[in-house]
Amino acid sequence: MVIYGVSFDMVGKQPIVLLKTVESNKFLPIWIGHPEAAAILMKLQGASTPRPMTHDLLSDVLGELEVQCTRVAVTELRENTFYASISLRVNGRELEIDSRPSDALALAVRAGAPIFADDDVIAESAIEFEHGVEDTEEVVEKFKDFLDQVTPEDFAGDS
């Protein structure tokens, strides 16, 4: 998956990060907090702050400890909440750390780590556009139209 962009839902003005599958026109919208949206956007836009933000600090600490963030994954959607994990490699060991997707994504953009989403999460929550998405403006417009009508409850799975 790649981070396609960050937008805001029109109803509650809540930030949404939009992940796109690499091999298809499927998009996974994940509602996140304002600080995490800012952290993701700042890094994607190449902006910096005079002092390290929380995700920059985490990335710097991992680097100093010679710990590599090898991947992040959106692992499940349970009761309207997305779950994620951060995979780390330290001294030849692999560790998996539970995370909110927003924090995992903010770290991934700093570490250059690949982003994945579980097939079940994509099947349950992704939006698919029928035709190509070469035109970024067109996708943004379609996504804004979608956001005008959607609520987080629309992604609640039938349990």
Contacts in CASP RR format, 6 or more apart in sequence:
PFRMAT RR
TARGET T0000
AUTHOR 0000-0000-0000
METHOD contacts of the structure
MODEL  1
MVIYGVSFDMVGKQPIVLLKTVESNKFLPIWIGHPEAAAILMKLQGASTP
RPMTHDLLSDVLGELEVQCTRVAVTELRENTFYASISLRVNGRELEIDSR
PSDALALAVRAGAPIFADDDVIAESAIEFEHGVEDTEEVVEKFKDFLDQV
TPEDFAGDS
1 19 0 8 1.000
1 20 0 8 1.000
1 21 0 8 1.000
1 22 0 8 1.000
1 28 0 8 1.000
1 74 0 8 1.000
1 115 0 8 1.000
1 116 0 8 1.000
1 117 0 8 1.000
2 19 0 8 1.000
2 20 0 8 1.000
2 22 0 8 1.000
2 115 0 8 1.000
3 17 0 8 1.000
3 18 0 8 1.000
3 19 0 8 1.000
3 40 0 8 1.000
3 44 0 8 1.000
3 105 0 8 1.000
3 109 0 8 1.000
3 115 0 8 1.000
4 18 0 8 1.000
4 19 0 8 1.000
4 20 0 8 1.000
4 27 0 8 1.000
4 139 0 8 1.000
5 17 0 8 1.000
5 18 0 8 1.000
5 44 0 8 1.000
6 15 0 8 1.000
6 16 0 8 1.000
6 17 0 8 1.000
6 18 0 8 1.000
6 32 0 8 1.000
6 37 0 8 1.000
6 40 0 8 1.000
6 41 0 8 1.000
6 44 0 8 1.000
7 15 0 8 1.000
7 16 0 8 1.000
7 18 0 8 1.000
7 140 0 8 1.000
7 143 0 8 1.000
7 144 0 8 1.000
7 147 0 8 1.000
8 14 0 8 1.000
8 15 0 8 1.000
8 16 0 8 1.000
8 147 0 8 1.000
9 16 0 8 1.000
9 31 0 8 1.000
9 147 0 8 1.000
9 150 0 8 1.000
9 151 0 8 1.000
10 144 0 8 1.000
10 147 0 8 1.000
10 148 0 8 1.000
11 151 0 8 1.000
14 31 0 8 1.000
14 32 0 8 1.000
14 33 0 8 1.000
14 152 0 8 1.000
15 31 0 8 1.000
15 32 0 8 1.000
15 33 0 8 1.000
15 34 0 8 1.000
15 36 0 8 1.000
15 37 0 8 1.000
16 29 0 8 1.000
16 30 0 8 1.000
16 31 0 8 1.000
16 32 0 8 1.000
16 147 0 8 1.000
17 29 0 8 1.000
17 30 0 8 1.000
17 32 0 8 1.000
17 37 0 8 1.000
17 40 0 8 1.000
17 101 0 8 1.000
17 102 0 8 1.000
17 105 0 8 1.000
18 27 0 8 1.000
18 28 0 8 1.000
18 29 0 8 1.000
18 30 0 8 1.000
18 143 0 8 1.000
19 27 0 8 1.000
19 28 0 8 1.000
19 29 0 8 1.000
19 30 0 8 1.000
19 74 0 8 1.000
19 105 0 8 1.000
19 115 0 8 1.000
19 117 0 8 1.000
20 26 0 8 1.000
20 27 0 8 1.000
20 28 0 8 1.000
20 133 0 8 1.000
21 27 0 8 1.000
21 28 0 8 1.000
21 117 0 8 1.000
21 122 0 8 1.000
21 126 0 8 1.000
24 128 0 8 1.000
25 128 0 8 1.000
25 129 0 8 1.000
25 130 0 8 1.000
25 131 0 8 1.000
25 132 0 8 1.000
25 133 0 8 1.000
26 122 0 8 1.000
26 126 0 8 1.000
26 127 0 8 1.000
26 128 0 8 1.000
27 126 0 8 1.000
27 127 0 8 1.000
27 128 0 8 1.000
27 129 0 8 1.000
27 139 0 8 1.000
27 143 0 8 1.000
28 74 0 8 1.000
28 117 0 8 1.000
28 121 0 8 1.000
28 122 0 8 1.000
28 125 0 8 1.000
28 126 0 8 1.000
28 127 0 8 1.000
29 125 0 8 1.000
29 127 0 8 1.000
29 143 0 8 1.000
29 146 0 8 1.000
29 147 0 8 1.000
29 150 0 8 1.000
29 155 0 8 1.000
30 74 0 8 1.000
30 82 0 8 1.000
30 101 0 8 1.000
30 102 0 8 1.000
31 152 0 8 1.000
32 40 0 8 1.000
32 100 0 8 1.000
32 101 0 8 1.000
32 102 0 8 1.000
32 105 0 8 1.000
33 102 0 8 1.000
35 54 0 8 1.000
36 100 0 8 1.000
36 102 0 8 1.000
36 103 0 8 1.000
36 105 0 8 1.000
36 106 0 8 1.000
37 102 0 8 1.000
39 53 0 8 1.000
39 54 0 8 1.000
39 55 0 8 1.000
39 106 0 8 1.000
40 102 0 8 1.000
40 105 0 8 1.000
40 106 0 8 1.000
40 109 0 8 1.000
41 47 0 8 1.000
42 48 0 8 1.000
42 49 0 8 1.000
42 53 0 8 1.000
43 55 0 8 1.000
43 106 0 8 1.000
43 109 0 8 1.000
43 110 0 8 1.000
44 109 0 8 1.000
49 56 0 8 1.000
52 60 0 8 1.000
55 103 0 8 1.000
55 106 0 8 1.000
55 107 0 8 1.000
55 110 0 8 1.000
56 110 0 8 1.000
58 107 0 8 1.000
59 69 0 8 1.000
59 107 0 8 1.000
59 110 0 8 1.000
59 111 0 8 1.000
62 68 0 8 1.000
62 69 0 8 1.000
62 88 0 8 1.000
62 111 0 8 1.000
65 90 0 8 1.000
66 90 0 8 1.000
66 91 0 8 1.000
67 88 0 8 1.000
67 89 0 8 1.000
67 90 0 8 1.000
68 88 0 8 1.000
68 89 0 8 1.000
68 90 0 8 1.000
68 111 0 8 1.000
69 86 0 8 1.000
69 87 0 8 1.000
69 88 0 8 1.000
69 107 0 8 1.000
69 108 0 8 1.000
69 111 0 8 1.000
69 112 0 8 1.000
69 113 0 8 1.000
70 87 0 8 1.000
70 88 0 8 1.000
70 89 0 8 1.000
70 94 0 8 1.000
70 113 0 8 1.000
71 86 0 8 1.000
71 87 0 8 1.000
71 108 0 8 1.000
71 113 0 8 1.000
71 114 0 8 1.000
71 115 0 8 1.000
71 116 0 8 1.000
72 84 0 8 1.000
72 85 0 8 1.000
72 86 0 8 1.000
72 87 0 8 1.000
72 99 0 8 1.000
72 104 0 8 1.000
72 105 0 8 1.000
72 107 0 8 1.000
72 108 0 8 1.000
72 113 0 8 1.000
72 114 0 8 1.000
72 115 0 8 1.000
72 116 0 8 1.000
73 84 0 8 1.000
73 85 0 8 1.000
73 87 0 8 1.000
73 104 0 8 1.000
73 115 0 8 1.000
73 116 0 8 1.000
73 117 0 8 1.000
73 118 0 8 1.000
74 82 0 8 1.000
74 83 0 8 1.000
74 84 0 8 1.000
74 101 0 8 1.000
74 104 0 8 1.000
74 115 0 8 1.000
74 116 0 8 1.000
74 117 0 8 1.000
74 118 0 8 1.000
74 121 0 8 1.000
75 83 0 8 1.000
75 84 0 8 1.000
75 85 0 8 1.000
75 118 0 8 1.000
75 121 0 8 1.000
76 82 0 8 1.000
76 83 0 8 1.000
76 118 0 8 1.000
76 120 0 8 1.000
76 121 0 8 1.000
77 83 0 8 1.000
77 121 0 8 1.000
77 124 0 8 1.000
77 125 0 8 1.000
77 155 0 8 1.000
77 157 0 8 1.000
79 156 0 8 1.000
79 159 0 8 1.000
80 152 0 8 1.000
80 153 0 8 1.000
80 155 0 8 1.000
80 156 0 8 1.000
82 100 0 8 1.000
82 101 0 8 1.000
82 121 0 8 1.000
83 98 0 8 1.000
83 100 0 8 1.000
83 101 0 8 1.000
84 98 0 8 1.000
84 99 0 8 1.000
84 100 0 8 1.000
84 101 0 8 1.000
84 103 0 8 1.000
84 104 0 8 1.000
84 105 0 8 1.000
85 96 0 8 1.000
85 97 0 8 1.000
85 98 0 8 1.000
85 99 0 8 1.000
85 104 0 8 1.000
86 96 0 8 1.000
86 97 0 8 1.000
86 99 0 8 1.000
86 103 0 8 1.000
86 104 0 8 1.000
86 107 0 8 1.000
87 94 0 8 1.000
87 95 0 8 1.000
87 96 0 8 1.000
87 97 0 8 1.000
87 113 0 8 1.000
88 94 0 8 1.000
88 95 0 8 1.000
88 96 0 8 1.000
88 97 0 8 1.000
89 95 0 8 1.000
99 107 0 8 1.000
105 115 0 8 1.000
107 113 0 8 1.000
108 114 0 8 1.000
108 115 0 8 1.000
124 155 0 8 1.000
124 157 0 8 1.000
125 155 0 8 1.000
127 146 0 8 1.000
129 139 0 8 1.000
129 142 0 8 1.000
133 139 0 8 1.000
END
